[in-house]
Amino acid sequence: MADPADAGPADAGPADAGPAGARPRRRRWRRALAETAIVILAALLLAGLARAFVFQAFSIPSSSMVPTLGMGDRILVQKAFFTWRDIREGDIVVFSHPPLDHCPGPEDSHLVKRVIALPGQTIYSSGNSIYVNGRLLAEPYLPRYDPLGPPIPHASSQHPYRVPPGEFYVLGDNRAISCDSRYWGPVKGSSIVGKAVLVWWHDNHPDFHWF
């Protein structure tokens, strides 16, 4: 019969295995931590690339686009696969601050307005109506009564204003108070950052609406 004392060293074996068993667990934990860090970095990189090249969120700096967009609303602007040649009448666009803009208001680096006339088209106003290429402009995005305010300058039915090549005539939907192309002229296509595709914050609450 074996001496019970001889079992001492053998009994200590499983206890010695504890630290060795902890090493694989530590390796798994480190690997999981590294994978999580890589995923976070990749997500941040993709978000940065998306902001720079695909979409970008903008805040509306004034009330010039009421009722479509109010001050503080948030929109998503398409930048990728976009050129100014893709712009159509009625599009809402974001563009760099016009150099001739001396209107009072927030000094934002970008403005948001609606495209009314394209390069080469003619435009003039009569009363509260706008005519493009001699035809009354249909504007279903405006309320029933939306006073124009200042008319299209230096333009009449006999002598309409012709938008220069590569430029766009833009107005705010809140025509009576909007500082727009009537004050600083048409905007160059090269200054347009992108066009609005989605409003995701409106009237101080989430409101997802595609343009």
Accessible surface in RSA format (square Angstrom, percent):
REM  Atomic radii and reference values for relative SASA: ProtOr
REM  Chains: A
REM  Algorithm: Lee & Richards
REM  Probe-radius: 1.40
REM  Slices: 20
REM RES _ NUM      All-atoms   Total-Side   Main-Chain    Non-polar    All polar
REM                ABS   REL    ABS   REL    ABS   REL    ABS   REL    ABS   REL
RES MET A   1   237.07 122.8 147.06  97.3  90.01 214.3 124.15 105.6 112.92 149.6
RES ALA A   2    80.07  73.6  56.56  87.3  23.51  53.5  66.01  93.0  14.06  37.3
RES ASP A   3    79.94  56.0  70.55  70.2   9.39  22.2  25.49  60.0  54.45  54.3
RES PRO A   4   111.52  81.3  91.94  83.8  19.58  71.2 101.91  84.1   9.61  59.7
RES ALA A   5    76.95  70.8  52.03  80.3  24.92  56.7  63.98  90.1  12.97  34.4
RES ASP A   6   100.10  70.1  79.34  79.0  20.76  49.1  30.67  72.2  69.43  69.2
RES ALA A   7    46.00  42.3  40.08  61.9   5.92  13.5  45.54  64.1   0.45   1.2
RES GLY A   8    39.43  48.6   0.00   N/A  39.43  48.6  33.19  91.1   6.24  14.0
RES PRO A   9   107.54  78.4  88.89  81.0  18.65  67.8  96.95  80.0  10.59  65.8
RES ALA A  10    75.57  69.5  51.82  80.0  23.76  54.0  63.36  89.2  12.21  32.3
RES ASP A  11   104.14  72.9  85.26  84.9  18.88  44.6  33.98  80.0  70.15  70.0
RES ALA A  12    47.78  43.9  41.16  63.5   6.63  15.1  47.50  66.9   0.29   0.8
RES GLY A  13    35.54  43.8   0.00   N/A  35.54  43.8  30.05  82.5   5.49  12.3
RES PRO A  14   103.88  75.7  85.52  78.0  18.36  66.7  93.25  77.0  10.63  66.1
RES ALA A  15    78.12  71.8  52.36  80.8  25.76  58.6  65.04  91.6  13.08  34.7
RES ASP A  16   105.49  73.9  88.87  88.5  16.62  39.3  32.70  76.9  72.79  72.6
RES ALA A  17    58.49  53.8  49.46  76.3   9.03  20.5  55.10  77.6   3.39   9.0
RES GLY A  18    40.26  49.6   0.00   N/A  40.26  49.6  37.96 104.2   2.30   5.2
RES PRO A  19    85.16  62.1  78.88  71.9   6.29  22.8  84.71  69.9   0.45   2.8
RES ALA A  20    44.17  40.6  37.33  57.6   6.84  15.6  37.57  52.9   6.61  17.5
RES GLY A  21    32.44  40.0   0.00   N/A  32.44  40.0  28.74  78.9   3.70   8.3
RES ALA A  22    21.54  19.8  21.45  33.1   0.09   0.2  21.45  30.2   0.09   0.2
RES ARG A  23   117.50  49.3 116.67  59.5   0.83   2.0  35.91  49.1  81.59  49.4
RES PRO A  24    43.33  31.6  42.63  38.9   0.71   2.6  42.96  35.5   0.37   2.3
RES ARG A  25   139.29  58.5 133.94  68.3   5.35  12.7  53.22  72.7  86.06  52.2
RES ARG A  26   113.80  47.8 111.83  57.0   1.96   4.7  51.93  71.0  61.87  37.5
RES ARG A  27   131.61  55.3 127.78  65.1   3.83   9.1  57.50  78.6  74.11  44.9
RES ARG A  28   127.05  53.3 122.81  62.6   4.24  10.1  54.01  73.8  73.04  44.3
RES TRP A  29   163.14  65.5 156.98  76.0   6.15  14.4 133.79  71.3  29.35  47.6
RES ARG A  30   143.95  60.4 139.28  71.0   4.67  11.1  46.28  63.2  97.67  59.2
RES ARG A  31   132.51  55.6 126.34  64.4   6.16  14.7  54.68  74.7  77.82  47.2
RES ALA A  32    52.98  48.7  49.55  76.5   3.43   7.8  51.74  72.9   1.24   3.3
RES LEU A  33   100.36  55.9  96.35  68.9   4.02  10.1  99.76  70.1   0.61   1.6
RES ALA A  34    50.59  46.5  42.91  66.2   7.68  17.5  50.07  70.5   0.52   1.4
RES GLU A  35    96.76  55.6  95.78  72.5   0.98   2.3  36.94  71.5  59.82  48.8
RES THR A  36    72.02  51.2  68.02  69.0   4.00   9.5  46.41  62.3  25.61  38.7
RES ALA A  37    46.57  42.8  41.62  64.2   4.96  11.3  45.90  64.6   0.67   1.8
RES ILE A  38   113.13  64.4 112.03  83.5   1.10   2.7 112.57  81.1   0.56   1.5
RES VAL A  39    98.89  65.1  96.34  87.2   2.55   6.1  98.12  85.3   0.77   2.1
RES ILE A  40    93.64  53.3  91.71  68.3   1.93   4.6  93.64  67.4   0.00   0.0
RES LEU A  41   117.32  65.3 113.22  81.0   4.11  10.3 113.44  79.7   3.89  10.5
RES ALA A  42    44.43  40.9  39.35  60.7   5.08  11.6  43.74  61.6   0.70   1.8
RES ALA A  43    55.72  51.2  46.58  71.9   9.14  20.8  51.41  72.4   4.31  11.4
RES LEU A  44   115.39  64.3 106.61  76.3   8.78  22.1 107.15  75.3   8.24  22.2
RES LEU A  45   114.56  63.8 108.14  77.4   6.42  16.1 114.19  80.2   0.37   1.0
RES LEU A  46   116.98  65.1 113.86  81.5   3.12   7.8 114.15  80.2   2.83   7.6
RES ALA A  47    60.24  55.4  47.13  72.7  13.11  29.8  54.92  77.3   5.33  14.1
RES GLY A  48    39.12  48.2   0.00   N/A  39.12  48.2  34.12  93.6   4.99  11.2
RES LEU A  49    80.15  44.6  79.16  56.6   0.99   2.5  79.31  55.7   0.84   2.3
RES ALA A  50    38.72  35.6  37.14  57.3   1.58   3.6  38.20  53.8   0.53   1.4
RES ARG A  51   144.10  60.5 141.89  72.3   2.21   5.3  47.15  64.4  96.94  58.8
RES ALA A  52    48.96  45.0  33.47  51.7  15.49  35.2  37.88  53.3  11.08  29.4
RES PHE A  53   130.19  65.1 123.63  76.6   6.57  17.1 126.77  76.9   3.42   9.8
RES VAL A  54    52.88  34.8  52.87  47.9   0.01   0.0  52.87  45.9   0.01   0.0
RES PHE A  55    81.27  40.7  78.08  48.4   3.19   8.3  78.08  47.3   3.19   9.1
RES GLN A  56    24.71  13.8  21.97  16.1   2.74   6.5   3.08   6.5  21.64  16.4
RES ALA A  57    54.20  49.8  33.82  52.2  20.38  46.4  34.49  48.6  19.72  52.2
RES PHE A  58    24.00  12.0  19.19  11.9   4.81  12.5  24.00  14.6   0.00   0.0
RES SER A  59    55.31  46.7  41.10  54.8  14.21  32.7  29.69  63.2  25.62  35.9
RES ILE A  60     3.70   2.1   1.92   1.4   1.78   4.3   1.92   1.4   1.78   4.8
RES PRO A  61    25.84  18.8  10.16   9.3  15.68  57.0  19.98  16.5   5.86  36.4
RES SER A  62    28.73  24.3  28.73  38.3   0.00   0.0  20.71  44.1   8.01  11.2
RES SER A  63    40.42  34.2  39.88  53.2   0.55   1.3  18.97  40.4  21.46  30.1
RES SER A  64     7.22   6.1   7.22   9.6   0.00   0.0   4.29   9.1   2.94   4.1
RES MET A  65     0.49   0.3   0.49   0.3   0.00   0.0   0.49   0.4   0.00   0.0
RES VAL A  66    56.98  37.5  55.57  50.3   1.42   3.4  55.57  48.3   1.42   3.8
RES PRO A  67    69.63  50.7  53.62  48.9  16.00  58.2  57.67  47.6  11.95  74.3
RES THR A  68    35.69  25.4  17.34  17.6  18.35  43.7  24.27  32.6  11.41  17.3
RES LEU A  69     0.18   0.1   0.12   0.1   0.06   0.2   0.18   0.1   0.00   0.0
RES GLY A  70    12.96  16.0   0.00   N/A  12.96  16.0  12.69  34.8   0.27   0.6
RES MET A  71   129.46  67.0 102.12  67.6  27.34  65.1  62.75  53.4  66.70  88.4
RES GLY A  72    26.58  32.8   0.00   N/A  26.58  32.8  24.97  68.5   1.62   3.6
RES ASP A  73     3.49   2.4   3.49   3.5   0.00   0.0   0.00   0.0   3.49   3.5
RES ARG A  74    87.51  36.7  87.51  44.6   0.00   0.0   7.56  10.3  79.96  48.5
RES ILE A  75     0.00   0.0   0.00   0.0   0.00   0.0   0.00   0.0   0.00   0.0
RES LEU A  76    46.50  25.9  46.50  33.3   0.00   0.0  46.50  32.7   0.00   0.0
RES VAL A  77     0.00   0.0   0.00   0.0   0.00   0.0   0.00   0.0   0.00   0.0
RES GLN A  78    41.16  23.0  41.16  30.1   0.00   0.0   5.87  12.5  35.29  26.8
RES LYS A  79    48.71  23.8  34.23  21.0  14.48  34.5  17.52  15.8  31.20  33.2
RES ALA A  80    16.09  14.8  10.23  15.8   5.87  13.3  15.85  22.3   0.25   0.7
RES PHE A  81   194.30  97.2 155.67  96.4  38.63 100.5 171.34 103.9  22.96  65.7
RES PHE A  82    26.57  13.3   7.31   4.5  19.26  50.1   7.55   4.6  19.02  54.4
RES THR A  83    69.42  49.4  63.87  64.8   5.54  13.2  64.46  86.6   4.96   7.5
RES TRP A  84    70.02  28.1  67.08  32.5   2.94   6.9  50.49  26.9  19.53  31.7
RES ARG A  85   164.09  68.9 145.79  74.3  18.30  43.6  60.71  83.0 103.38  62.7
RES ASP A  86    60.46  42.4  55.12  54.9   5.34  12.6  15.57  36.6  44.89  44.8
RES ILE A  87     3.25   1.8   0.00   0.0   3.25   7.8   0.00   0.0   3.25   8.8
RES ARG A  88   139.68  58.6 139.68  71.2   0.00   0.0  58.14  79.5  81.55  49.4
RES GLU A  89    69.31  39.8  47.07  35.6  22.24  52.9  19.60  37.9  49.71  40.6
RES GLY A  90    20.99  25.9   0.00   N/A  20.99  25.9  11.94  32.8   9.04  20.3
RES ASP A  91    32.26  22.6  27.75  27.6   4.51  10.7   5.18  12.2  27.08  27.0
RES ILE A  92     5.68   3.2   1.95   1.4   3.74   9.0   1.95   1.4   3.74  10.1
RES VAL A  93     0.00   0.0   0.00   0.0   0.00   0.0   0.00   0.0   0.00   0.0
RES VAL A  94     0.00   0.0   0.00   0.0   0.00   0.0   0.00   0.0   0.00   0.0
RES PHE A  95     0.02   0.0   0.02   0.0   0.00   0.0   0.02   0.0   0.00   0.0
RES SER A  96    48.60  41.1  46.67  62.3   1.93   4.5  25.41  54.1  23.19  32.5
RES HIS A  97    61.38  33.5  45.51  31.6  15.87  40.6  35.31  36.4  26.06  30.3
RES PRO A  98    13.66  10.0   6.25   5.7   7.41  26.9  10.15   8.4   3.51  21.8
RES PRO A  99   124.12  90.5  96.12  87.6  28.00 101.8 107.87  89.1  16.25 101.0
RES LEU A 100   119.15  66.4 112.62  80.6   6.53  16.4 112.62  79.1   6.53  17.6
RES ASP A 101    25.75  18.0   9.26   9.2  16.49  39.0   0.68   1.6  25.07  25.0
RES HIS A 102   158.68  86.7 123.52  85.9  35.17  90.0  97.56 100.5  61.13  71.1
RES CYS A 103    39.28  29.7  15.82  17.6  23.45  55.1   9.55  24.2  29.72  32.0
RES PRO A 104   135.44  98.7 105.07  95.8  30.37 110.4 116.84  96.5  18.59 115.5
RES GLY A 105    51.04  62.9   0.00   N/A  51.04  62.9  27.64  75.9  23.39  52.4
RES PRO A 106    73.01  53.2  52.19  47.6  20.82  75.7  64.20  53.0   8.81  54.7
RES GLU A 107   174.66 100.3 136.39 103.2  38.27  91.1  52.91 102.3 121.75  99.4
RES ASP A 108    54.78  38.4  48.00  47.8   6.78  16.0   5.78  13.6  49.00  48.9
RES SER A 109    78.87  66.6  61.31  81.8  17.57  40.5  49.51 105.4  29.36  41.1
RES HIS A 110    47.66  26.0  46.31  32.2   1.36   3.5  31.39  32.4  16.27  18.9
RES LEU A 111    19.81  11.0  19.81  14.2   0.00   0.0  19.81  13.9   0.00   0.0
RES VAL A 112     7.08   4.7   2.96   2.7   4.12   9.9   2.96   2.6   4.12  11.2
RES LYS A 113     7.89   3.9   7.89   4.8   0.00   0.0   1.16   1.0   6.73   7.2
RES ARG A 114    13.77   5.8  13.77   7.0   0.00   0.0   0.00   0.0  13.77   8.3
RES VAL A 115     0.28   0.2   0.00   0.0   0.28   0.7   0.00   0.0   0.28   0.8
RES ILE A 116     0.60   0.3   0.08   0.1   0.52   1.2   0.60   0.4   0.00   0.0
RES ALA A 117     0.00   0.0   0.00   0.0   0.00   0.0   0.00   0.0   0.00   0.0
RES LEU A 118    35.32  19.7  35.32  25.3   0.00   0.0  35.32  24.8   0.00   0.0
RES PRO A 119    43.21  31.5  23.35  21.3  19.85  72.2  23.67  19.5  19.54 121.5
RES GLY A 120    33.44  41.2   0.00   N/A  33.44  41.2  25.70  70.5   7.74  17.3
RES GLN A 121    31.76  17.8  31.05  22.7   0.71   1.7  10.22  21.7  21.54  16.3
RES THR A 122    17.73  12.6  17.63  17.9   0.11   0.3  10.59  14.2   7.14  10.8
RES ILE A 123     0.17   0.1   0.00   0.0   0.17   0.4   0.17   0.1   0.00   0.0
RES TYR A 124    26.94  12.6  26.94  15.3   0.00   0.0   9.01   6.8  17.93  22.1
RES SER A 125    16.46  13.9   1.36   1.8  15.10  34.8   0.03   0.1  16.44  23.0
RES SER A 126    64.61  54.6  52.46  70.0  12.14  28.0  19.61  41.8  44.99  63.0
RES GLY A 127    68.17  84.1   0.00   N/A  68.17  84.1  44.79 122.9  23.38  52.4
RES ASN A 128    78.19  53.9  57.42  55.5  20.76  50.0  18.38  44.2  59.81  57.8
RES SER A 129    39.62  33.5  34.82  46.5   4.80  11.1   6.14  13.1  33.48  46.9
RES ILE A 130     1.26   0.7   0.07   0.1   1.19   2.9   0.07   0.1   1.19   3.2
RES TYR A 131    54.61  25.5  54.28  30.9   0.33   0.9  20.45  15.4  34.15  42.1
RES VAL A 132    10.45   6.9   6.12   5.5   4.33  10.4   6.12   5.3   4.33  11.7
RES ASN A 133    84.10  58.0  60.90  58.8  23.20  55.9  25.54  61.5  58.56  56.6
RES GLY A 134    51.83  63.9   0.00   N/A  51.83  63.9  25.09  68.9  26.74  59.9
RES ARG A 135   192.17  80.7 187.69  95.7   4.47  10.7  62.03  84.8 130.14  78.9
RES LEU A 136   109.85  61.2  86.31  61.7  23.54  59.2  86.31  60.6  23.54  63.3
RES LEU A 137    25.04  13.9  14.38  10.3  10.66  26.8  16.86  11.8   8.19  22.0
RES ALA A 138    83.10  76.4  62.06  95.8  21.04  47.9  70.89  99.8  12.22  32.4
RES GLU A 139    33.00  18.9  15.16  11.5  17.84  42.5   6.00  11.6  27.00  22.0
RES PRO A 140   122.15  89.0  83.46  76.1  38.69 140.6  97.15  80.2  25.00 155.4
RES TYR A 141    57.22  26.7  33.34  19.0  23.88  62.1  43.62  32.8  13.60  16.8
RES LEU A 142    29.38  16.4  13.77   9.8  15.61  39.2  14.51  10.2  14.87  40.0
RES PRO A 143    58.64  42.7  38.97  35.5  19.67  71.5  51.66  42.7   6.98  43.4
RES ARG A 144   244.52 102.7 198.13 101.0  46.39 110.5  88.03 120.3 156.49  94.8
RES TYR A 145   157.38  73.5 142.32  81.0  15.06  39.2 110.23  82.8  47.15  58.1
RES ASP A 146    23.42  16.4  12.14  12.1  11.29  26.7   2.60   6.1  20.83  20.8
RES PRO A 147    47.01  34.3  46.87  42.7   0.15   0.5  46.87  38.7   0.15   0.9
RES LEU A 148     1.69   0.9   1.36   1.0   0.33   0.8   1.69   1.2   0.00   0.0
RES GLY A 149    41.50  51.2   0.00   N/A  41.50  51.2  22.21  61.0  19.29  43.2
RES PRO A 150    48.17  35.1  41.65  38.0   6.52  23.7  47.51  39.2   0.66   4.1
RES PRO A 151    86.92  63.3  84.26  76.8   2.66   9.7  84.26  69.6   2.65  16.5
RES ILE A 152     4.32   2.5   0.45   0.3   3.87   9.3   0.45   0.3   3.87  10.5
RES PRO A 153    46.49  33.9  37.09  33.8   9.40  34.2  43.85  36.2   2.64  16.4
RES HIS A 154   178.26  97.4 138.00  95.9  40.26 103.0 107.40 110.7  70.86  82.5
RES ALA A 155    22.43  20.6   0.00   0.0  22.43  51.0   1.86   2.6  20.57  54.5
RES SER A 156    41.55  35.1  38.43  51.3   3.12   7.2  35.62  75.9   5.93   8.3
RES SER A 157    63.05  53.3  39.18  52.3  23.87  55.0  24.64  52.5  38.41  53.8
RES GLN A 158   139.29  77.9 112.10  81.9  27.19  64.7  55.81 118.8  83.48  63.3
RES HIS A 159   140.33  76.7 135.07  93.9   5.26  13.5  92.65  95.5  47.68  55.5
RES PRO A 160    48.99  35.7  31.18  28.4  17.81  64.7  31.18  25.7  17.81 110.7
RES TYR A 161    63.47  29.6  59.85  34.1   3.61   9.4  53.20  40.0  10.26  12.7
RES ARG A 162   152.98  64.2 140.32  71.5  12.66  30.1  55.29  75.6  97.68  59.2
RES VAL A 163     0.72   0.5   0.00   0.0   0.72   1.7   0.00   0.0   0.72   2.0
RES PRO A 164    44.07  32.1  39.52  36.0   4.56  16.6  44.07  36.4   0.00   0.0
RES PRO A 165   121.74  88.7 104.55  95.3  17.19  62.5 107.00  88.3  14.74  91.6
RES GLY A 166    21.89  27.0   0.00   N/A  21.89  27.0  13.49  37.0   8.40  18.8
RES GLU A 167    27.29  15.7  27.29  20.6   0.00   0.0   2.52   4.9  24.78  20.2
RES PHE A 168     2.65   1.3   2.65   1.6   0.00   0.0   2.65   1.6   0.00   0.0
RES TYR A 169     5.28   2.5   5.28   3.0   0.00   0.0   4.01   3.0   1.28   1.6
RES VAL A 170     0.00   0.0   0.00   0.0   0.00   0.0   0.00   0.0   0.00   0.0
RES LEU A 171     0.00   0.0   0.00   0.0   0.00   0.0   0.00   0.0   0.00   0.0
RES GLY A 172     0.00   0.0   0.00   N/A   0.00   0.0   0.00   0.0   0.00   0.0
RES ASP A 173     0.00   0.0   0.00   0.0   0.00   0.0   0.00   0.0   0.00   0.0
RES ASN A 174    34.42  23.7  34.20  33.0   0.23   0.5   0.90   2.2  33.53  32.4
RES ARG A 175     3.61   1.5   3.45   1.8   0.16   0.4   0.74   1.0   2.87   1.7
RES ALA A 176    46.49  42.7  28.29  43.7  18.20  41.4  28.29  39.8  18.20  48.2
RES ILE A 177   105.94  60.3  78.01  58.1  27.93  67.3  85.77  61.8  20.17  54.7
RES SER A 178     0.91   0.8   0.00   0.0   0.91   2.1   0.16   0.4   0.75   1.1
RES CYS A 179    27.69  20.9  23.74  26.5   3.94   9.3  23.93  60.6   3.76   4.1
RES ASP A 180     0.00   0.0   0.00   0.0   0.00   0.0   0.00   0.0   0.00   0.0
RES SER A 181     2.93   2.5   0.00   0.0   2.93   6.7   0.00   0.0   2.93   4.1
RES ARG A 182    18.16   7.6   2.04   1.0  16.12  38.4   2.04   2.8  16.12   9.8
RES TYR A 183   115.28  53.8  79.36  45.2  35.92  93.5  63.91  48.0  51.36  63.3
RES TRP A 184    10.59   4.2   0.69   0.3   9.90  23.2   4.18   2.2   6.40  10.4
RES GLY A 185    22.74  28.0   0.00   N/A  22.74  28.0  19.08  52.4   3.66   8.2
RES PRO A 186    27.23  19.8  12.40  11.3  14.83  53.9  12.40  10.2  14.83  92.2
RES VAL A 187     6.71   4.4   2.62   2.4   4.09   9.9   6.71   5.8   0.00   0.0
RES LYS A 188   123.21  60.1 120.99  74.2   2.22   5.3  85.66  77.1  37.56  40.0
RES GLY A 189     3.24   4.0   0.00   N/A   3.24   4.0   0.32   0.9   2.91   6.5
RES SER A 190   101.79  86.0  63.43  84.7  38.36  88.4  52.69 112.2  49.10  68.8
RES SER A 191    31.17  26.3  22.69  30.3   8.48  19.5  28.77  61.3   2.40   3.4
RES ILE A 192    15.83   9.0   0.11   0.1  15.71  37.9   0.31   0.2  15.51  42.1
RES VAL A 193    37.41  24.6  22.72  20.6  14.69  35.4  29.13  25.3   8.28  22.5
RES GLY A 194     0.00   0.0   0.00   N/A   0.00   0.0   0.00   0.0   0.00   0.0
RES LYS A 195    51.31  25.0  51.31  31.5   0.00   0.0  16.28  14.7  35.02  37.3
RES ALA A 196     7.07   6.5   0.00   0.0   7.07  16.1   0.00   0.0   7.07  18.7
RES VAL A 197    23.10  15.2  22.36  20.2   0.74   1.8  22.93  19.9   0.17   0.5
RES LEU A 198    17.12   9.5  17.12  12.2   0.00   0.0  17.12  12.0   0.00   0.0
RES VAL A 199     7.22   4.7   7.22   6.5   0.00   0.0   7.22   6.3   0.00   0.0
RES TRP A 200    80.65  32.4  80.31  38.9   0.34   0.8  78.43  41.8   2.21   3.6
RES TRP A 201    81.78  32.8  81.78  39.6   0.00   0.0  70.99  37.9  10.79  17.5
RES HIS A 202    34.83  19.0  34.83  24.2   0.00   0.0  18.48  19.0  16.35  19.0
RES ASP A 203    90.17  63.2  72.57  72.2  17.61  41.6  23.46  55.2  66.71  66.5
RES ASN A 204   133.16  91.8 113.40 109.6  19.76  47.6  24.56  59.1 108.60 105.0
RES HIS A 205    87.52  47.8  86.72  60.3   0.80   2.1  62.22  64.1  25.30  29.4
RES PRO A 206    84.09  61.3  70.02  63.8  14.06  51.1  70.21  58.0  13.87  86.2
RES ASP A 207    50.92  35.7  45.90  45.7   5.02  11.9   8.05  18.9  42.88  42.8
RES PHE A 208   145.12  72.6 115.95  71.8  29.17  75.9 116.06  70.4  29.06  83.2
RES HIS A 209   100.99  55.2  98.11  68.2   2.88   7.4  59.85  61.7  41.15  47.9
RES TRP A 210   174.91  70.2 162.23  78.5  12.68  29.8 136.58  72.8  38.33  62.2
RES PHE A 211    93.41  46.7  28.73  17.8  64.68 168.3  60.29  36.6  33.12  94.8
END  Absolute sums over single chains surface
CHAIN  1 A    12882.1      10387.4       2494.7       8252.8       4629.3
END  Absolute sums over all chains
TOTAL         12882.1      10387.4       2494.7       8252.8       4629.3
